[in-house]
Amino acid sequence: MKVLLGISSSIAVFKSIDILRGLLKEGVEVQCVMTKNSAHLISPLTLEIISGKRVIIDLFEKRERSDILHIEITKDADLLLVAPATANIIAKFANGIADDALSTIFLASRSPVLIAPAMHTQMYLHPVTQKNIEKLKSIGVEFIGPYEGELASGERGIGRMAEPEEIVEKAVRMIMKKTLKGKKFLVTAGPTYERIDPVRIITNPSSGKMGYALAEEILRRGGDVILISGPTHLQPPIGADIIMVESTEEMKNEVIKNLEKVDAVIMASAPADFKPKISLSQKAKKESIQYLELERTPDILEEIKERKGKKLVVGFSAETSDVVENAKKKMISKGMDVVVANDVSKKGIGFGSDLNEVIIIDREERILSTGIKRKKEIAKIILDFIEKKLSN
């Protein structure tokens, strides 16, 4: 994947470094193209060191190659991303003015274009700017932001550029192959809380990171996602249909309610297995609690098993010993098509961590071990495995 990163002279130009880093982290090849004025705000050398490529500023500067730069550079590009984009560069794009490297490359490009505007409110809301934006949208150019917030002038208003993480995510989604287009997934994530009283709960250390990473990867591949999440501090993936729940009973009810809408279910959550037989409405004094009488919470996978039909069901199995054998038994008993097993006794991975190591097993006893990787990378491996199952 290759992105041309256009940078124009907004004060938000410093965020282009984070955008560049974010794209590289996703495995994207990036070629930076700067306007001359933007080079006064940030050193091209900084971008060259990070990207490993010479920054393009002037089409007429001396160079070793003799080809037509603005034509050659666009031939294998998957996306032209302009962030930040000033009112000036937007006006040039909209009116076909090609008087510098970036505006000339825009006209030569045949790849999708994503623009992240950044300017003062008065400039953004000016009728000319709005007309230019609408003109570009009418030919298929996509925009992200701007948003309301604090501006360089110290005032608050619309014109603040979208955050780098959001821009990177949008860019990656635009260039990824839509291999899951037309498919809808139900993904569960995070822990559940079972309340003892208003201030005490039974729960587990699940952070929800694995489930959220899976939902995000599905969206990148063009699929639709219903994300049913227990309590978590994570930012929901843009574009997912989010349903927040607290208890295992609530999660079960939402899963059953939405089951008929989807092609596949990924149970990446870690619902609490037990709850107090009696949940108190007032805080109990600790001296008054001699013991807790517990009862089992609903088994959501058992509920799905009775209703799954031809849906693909993927579950997770957190184990501390005999990981593969125990996971296989769970897959069969719960009616899953695929089980993702992990050894939660290993330190530094799994619950709460950005890292994990899983073993993916299906009913044909195909086994795939990921090794220790970031959860976002593991989400890609799991989805590759699921795609093959869906295609069969």
C-alpha positions, -999 to +999 in steps of 0.1 A: +000+000+000+013+034-009+001+069+002+011+103-011+009+125+019+004+161+009+012+188+035+002+225+032+010+255+053-014+253+082-002+256+118-015+220+122+014+209+100+032+195+131+005+168+133+016+155+099+045+139+117+021+117+137+001+110+106+033+098+089+043+076+118+008+062+120+007+052+084+042+036+085+031+017+116+003+002+095+028-010+069+020+017+044+047+032+021+045+070+023+058+096+000+056+132+014+048+161-008+051+196+007+041+231-004+070+256-002+053+275+026+047+244+047+085+238+046+089+271+066+068+256+094+083+221+096+116+209+084+114+185+053+144+167+068+123+155+097+098+139+073+127+125+052+143+108+083+110+093+094+098+082+060+131+072+045+122+091+013+132+124-001+103+150+003+090+164-029+086+202-028+097+215-062+090+196-094+119+214-111+147+206-086+177+187-098+174+149-094+189+117-108+157+105-125+146+119-159+110+108-159+080+131-154+078+132-117+042+142-111+031+115-135+053+087-123+048+093-086+010+089-089+010+057-110+013+032-081-003+054-054-033+040-036-043+073-020-036+110-020-040+122+015-037+160+021-033+168+058-034+196+067-052+212+038-055+250+038-082+270+021-056+279-005-047+243-015-084+233-015-091+263-038-064+252-062-077+216-063-113+228-069-103+251-097-077+231-115-048+253-106-015+235-108+013+259-099+033+238-074+042+202-068+012+193-046-015+209-068+001+194-100+002+159-084-035+163-074-044+168-111-022+139-122-036+115-096-061+088-104-062+074-069-088+083-043-083+116-025-088+123+012-085+159+025-082+170+061-090+208+062-073+229+089-079+267+090-095+295+109-133+294+113-138+325+092-118+310+063-136+277+066-171+291+066-164+316+038-188+309+009-159+305-015-143+278+006-176+260+011-183+261-026-148+247-033-153+219-008-187+210-024-172+210-058-145+186-048-170+163-030-191+162-062-162+146-080-156+120-053-130+136-031-135+126+006-131+149+036-125+142+072-132+171+096-126+198+105-140+199+140-149+225+165-121+232+190-094+256+201-077+272+171-042+286+167-056+321+174-067+310+208-104+313+198-128+284+197-146+274+165-148+250+136-116+246+116-095+223+138-080+194+119-091+159+127-067+141+150-039+120+134-053+087+147-087+093+130-071+104+098-048+074+097-077+050+103-098+067+076-069+065+051-062+028+059-099+020+054-099+037+020-070+018+006-077-017+020-094-043-001-131-047+008-129-084+012-158-085+038-181-061+019-217-073+023-209-093+055-222-083+089-206-093+122-216-093+158-186-088+180-186-088+218-158-072+238-147-064+273-157-077+307-191-076+324-199-063+359-220-082+384-229-058+412-227-069+448-240-034+458-236+001+442-199+002+449-187-034+447-186-057+417-175-091+405-156-088+372-123-097+355-092-079+341-105-079+304-098-046+288-118-051+256-088-044+234-090-077+214-127-073+206-123-037+196-093-045+174-114-072+157-143-048+151-119-022+136-103-047+113-137-059+100-146-023+093-114-018+074-122-048+052-156-033+043-177-054+067-204-041+091-202-045+128-225-046+157-202-042+187-217-052+221-193-040+247-190-044+284-175-015+305-143-003+290-123+030+285-116+023+249-127+046+220-153+028+199-143+021+163-157+047+139-185+032+119-195+004+143-230+001+157-221+003+194-242-012+222-229-007+257-239-032+284-229-038+320-240-073+331-237-107+315-275-109+314-276-076+294-250-088+270-269-121+265-301-102+257-284-079+232-266-108+215-299-127+211-317-096+199-292-090+171-282-125+162-305-128+132-290-096+116-255-110+111-235-136+091-210-143+118-205-139+156-172-133+174-174-137+211-143-119+222-157-107+255-150-122+289-184-122+307-183-128+344-192-164+351-208-158+385-230-131+401-243-125+437-275-143+443-288-111+458-276-076+445-280-050+472-295-015+463-276+002+492-239-001+501-234-028+526-210-023+555-181-047+552-187-060+587-221-071+577-209-093+548-198-127+562-200-145+528-213-141+493-238-166+479-231-168+441-250-182+412-240-188+376-246-161+349-261-171+316-238-190+292-241-168+261-224-193+238-249-219+248-277-195+239-261-189+205-256-226+199-294-232+200-300-204+175-269-202+153-282-220+121-256-215+094-239-186+111-202-188+117-195-187+154-161-178+168-154-180+205-124-173+228-110-197+254-089-184+282-069-212+297-040-218+321-032-254+313-037-279+284-046-249+263-052-267+230-071-297+244-093-276+267-101-252+238-110-280+215-134-294+241-150-260+246-154-255+208-173-288+205-194-284+236-204-248+228-211-254+191-184-231+179-169-233+144-136-217+154-120-212+188-093-187+197-073-200+227-048-181+248-028-190+279-038-163+304-011-175+329+016-159+308+028-126+321+029-094+300+003-105+275-034-111+273-057-093+298-051-055+298-020-057+276-016-045+240+001-079+233-013-113+230-005-148+218-033-170+206-039-204+190-067-205+164-084-239+160-113-250+138-135-281+136-113-296+110-085-294+135-065-268+116-043-251+141-026-217+137-003-203+164+003-165+161+033-161+184+034-129+206+021-099+186+002-067+191-035-074+194-042-054+162-019-077+143-036-107+159-069-093+148-057-094+112-046-130+115-079-141+130-099-123+103-077-139+076-086-173+091-123-163+093-124-151+057-113-185+045-140-201+065-167-178+051-155-183+016-159-221+020 
